[in-house]
């Protein structure tokens, strides 16, 4: 299965999957084949999974040319019919990424072209993005907090233990073994959540957003329990769990809920906890002493080995944290307002830096002030209100170490209160 998972995009406070940016001419026939491929998954499902057909408006876009190929026309007929598809140009004010967007009065899935070469990844992305279009109609808001604890050795260790137990449950030879492994996974999960403030809420919100989208993509495209279990193992070595975990854990909980309940999707809502639902459907109860039980279960999944591995990772992590703190906290700095901002980033690179926020090593942001392109680290606070980069090396050219800024008319870079710091503000 996949060695990597999709990128993410942020619109306001909502995160959605996007593919790595790599342009290519859109062939209408190839696009038509992809539309038909996605529609076949929806036709086969017949709305059974979520009670409605998830295949709505979809267009592919070439990020270099802004060429669009869509599966239907816009309400104002702005596109041209070309065989089975519709072609045209995307308006300049629409941020390009694989995400959900409102364009010309319709809610669309927008996906960058070309699609991934890997067949399973391509199919999953097509359906994943379709689910995001209907998720609010199903009652699931696009809240997506960063779980900073998953950047710590303890957070990573407990998540790896949880993933190993979930993989064991998905590949269990019988119901008894599956139930035992589910119990182990929920013990590791409870161990982390008992020790980390807000972990349960933050994890649940992202699981009900990206986790359910990824589950839907994998379920409708015919993947198996074994496929999901394999991904759980492959993703352990990733360096950034803070947001990526939902793409990995969501399908695992969803497939296990399918195995233990026929109607869980009718009961799940924006306040649900997928782990608690699985405990109920699998008839699992947790022990009173979670930490002791976690160490007992850990012997079955090499807890000692994982702790040793994470201790080694922590040294490198701490050195990087010191470097980011020096560059993006202690300054000198440039700060930009984060309100009403759209961004694209790679979740496999995110670096939690509590209590200051999260470092995005690469970032493309579009705000009311213009466009920011970062290749060497930007810091976003936990409320997404401020973006911080290193102070400009050339104020007149709107650039600094690892970043460039294309300011809109009426905005400028001006000195901030602290000597050496700058801010972006609107001219009077």
C-alpha positions, -999 to 999 in steps of 0.1 A, spaced: 0 0 0 10 36 4 43 48 17 30 83 19 -4 100 23 -19 131 6 -10 166 14 -34 189 32 -49 222 25 -63 247 50 -93 270 42 -101 291 73 -98 264 99 -107 234 78 -81 210 66 -87 188 35 -65 164 15 -45 176 -15 -21 158 -37 16 169 -41 18 198 -65 30 186 -99 15 201 -131 5 183 -162 -17 189 -193 -52 175 -186 -63 151 -214 -102 152 -216 -104 115 -223 -82 107 -193 -103 130 -171 -134 113 -184 -120 79 -174 -113 92 -139 -148 106 -136 -163 73 -147 -140 54 -123 -153 75 -94 -189 72 -105 -186 35 -107 -177 33 -70 -207 55 -61 -231 35 -84 -219 3 -68 -225 17 -33 -259 31 -42 -258 55 -13 -257 27 12 -226 38 31 -238 72 42 -274 73 30 -267 94 0 -247 94 -32 -214 112 -25 -204 117 -61 -212 154 -67 -195 181 -88 -158 174 -95 -132 192 -116 -95 186 -122 -72 216 -125 -37 221 -139 -20 244 -113 3 260 -139 -23 269 -166 -55 269 -145 -71 247 -171 -102 229 -158 -119 197 -169 -152 191 -150 -178 164 -148 -206 190 -153 -210 225 -164 -213 255 -141 -248 270 -135 -239 299 -157 -227 277 -185 -191 290 -183 -175 258 -195 -173 242 -229 -187 208 -237 -159 185 -250 -172 149 -255 -182 136 -221 -166 164 -201 -166 202 -197 -135 224 -201 -125 259 -193 -104 281 -170 -105 285 -132 -111 320 -120 -79 338 -107 -93 344 -73 -98 306 -65 -69 291 -46 -57 259 -64 -53 228 -43 -70 194 -39 -98 204 -16 -135 214 -14 -144 248 -29 -174 268 -38 -171 280 -74 -198 297 -95 -225 287 -70 -216 250 -67 -198 231 -40 -170 212 -59 -143 186 -53 -112 202 -68 -83 179 -75 -49 187 -89 -39 171 -122 -22 147 -128 -37 121 -104 -13 98 -85 2 70 -105 -6 45 -76 -40 31 -84 -51 26 -48 -40 62 -39 -58 76 -70 -90 59 -62 -90 68 -26 -83 104 -33 -112 106 -57 -137 93 -31 -120 110 -1 -125 145 -17 -161 136 -27 -169 129 10 -157 163 21 -183 179 -2 -211 162 16 -197 160 51 -214 191 65 -248 178 52 -241 147 72 -234 168 103 -196 167 104 -179 201 106 -144 206 92 -127 212 125 -91 201 124 -69 210 154 -32 200 156 -25 174 183 8 186 196 13 157 220 17 134 190 51 151 184 64 139 218 81 106 225 51 95 248 25 106 222 43 88 194 49 57 214 13 53 225 1 59 189 25 33 176 13 8 202 -23 17 193 -16 12 156 1 -22 162 -29 -34 182 -54 -21 156 -34 -40 129 -35 -72 150 -73 -67 153 -78 -62 115 -58 -94 108 -70 -115 137 -78 -152 129 -110 -152 149 -134 -131 169 -118 -137 202 -84 -126 190 -99 -96 174 -117 -86 206 -84 -89 226 -65 -68 201 -92 -41 201 -90 -40 239 -52 -35 237 -56 -7 212 -81 11 234 -59 7 264 -30 24 246 -53 51 234 -67 57 269 -31 57 284 -23 87 261 -56 105 266 -54 102 304 -21 119 305 -25 146 277 -49 174 282 -74 179 253 -60 149 234 -94 132 233 -112 163 219 -85 172 194 -81 136 181 -118 131 178 -124 162 158 -97 153 132 -109 116 131 -144 128 123 -131 150 95 -101 135 77 -105 100 93 -140 94 80 -131 109 46 -102 85 43 -123 56 56 -149 63 30 -123 65 2 -108 31 12 -142 14 18 -159 25 -14 -128 16 -35 -128 -20 -23 -98 -21 1 -97 -48 27 -89 -51 64 -55 -64 54 -48 -33 33 -56 -10 61 -35 -30 85 -5 -28 62 -7 9 61 -8 11 99 26 -6 99 41 14 70 32 48 86 50 41 119 83 55 106 68 88 96 82 118 114 50 138 119 19 122 135 2 154 146 -23 155 117 -13 125 97 -26 101 123 -62 106 113 -56 94 78 -41 62 93 -63 56 124 -96 67 108 -98 38 83 -87 13 110 -115 23 134 -140 25 105 -133 -10 92 -133 -25 127 -167 -8 133 -179 -24 101 -168 -57 114 -186 -54 147 -217 -33 139 -241 -30 110 -255 4 118 -227 25 134 -227 50 105 -263 58 113 -254 66 149 -221 84 145 -223 122 148 -202 153 154 -199 145 191 -190 108 186 -158 91 197 -149 63 173 -129 44 199 -158 45 224 -182 33 197 -158 4 189 -156 -5 226 -194 -7 227 -198 -27 194 -170 -51 203 -182 -54 239 -149 -44 253 -144 -30 288 -112 -13 300 -94 -20 333 -93 5 361 -55 8 361 -48 18 325 -11 25 329 -4 -10 344 -26 -26 317 -7 -7 290 26 -20 302 12 -55 303 -2 -52 268 30 -36 256 49 -68 260 29 -82 231 38 -53 208 74 -46 218 68 -15 239 104 -15 251 117 -14 216 95 14 205 104 35 236 141 30 228 135 40 192 115 71 202 142 82 227 167 83 198 142 103 177 137 127 206 173 138 206 171 149 170 136 163 176 149 185 205 178 198 184 153 208 157 130 224 183 158 245 196 166 257 160 130 265 152 126 283 186 156 305 178 145 313 143 107 316 147 101 326 184 131 345 196 135 364 163 140 387 146 106 380 131 80 390 106 44 384 116 14 382 93 -24 381 102 -37 346 98 -74 354 96 -93 345 64 -62 327 51 -60 297 28 -29 275 29 -14 244 14 11 222 33 25 188 38 12 171 69 41 146 70 64 175 78 45 193 105 65 200 136 45 208 168 64 235 189 44 239 221 34 263 236 40 285 205 21 266 178 31 243 149 60 248 125 51 242 88 85 236 71 69 243 37 38 264 33 19 283 6 -5 308 21 -30 332 5 -44 359 27 -60 393 25 -24 407 24 -12 386 -6 6 353 -11 34 339 11 56 310 -1 78 294 25 105 268 20 124 270 53 98 271 81 68 292 92 51 291 126 13 291 130 -2 297 164 -28 271 176 -57 295 168 -44 301 133 -44 339 139 -7 347 133 19 334 108 55 340 117 86 337 96 121 350 100 126 387 96 130 400 60 165 402 47 152 426 20 122 446 30 119 463 -3 119 429 -22 95 414 4 117 384 10 137 366 37 155 334 45 135 307 29 104 328 21 90 353 -4 59 375 -1 38 389 -29 20 418 -12 -13 431 -25 -17 468 -32 -24 487 0 -3 465 22 32 469 35 59 455 58 65 479 87 86 477 119 69 460 148 72 470 185 102 449 192 134 462 176 143 441 146 108 426 142 83 435 114 47 430 107 24 432 77 -3 457 79 -27 476 57 -18 512 48 -39 540 62 
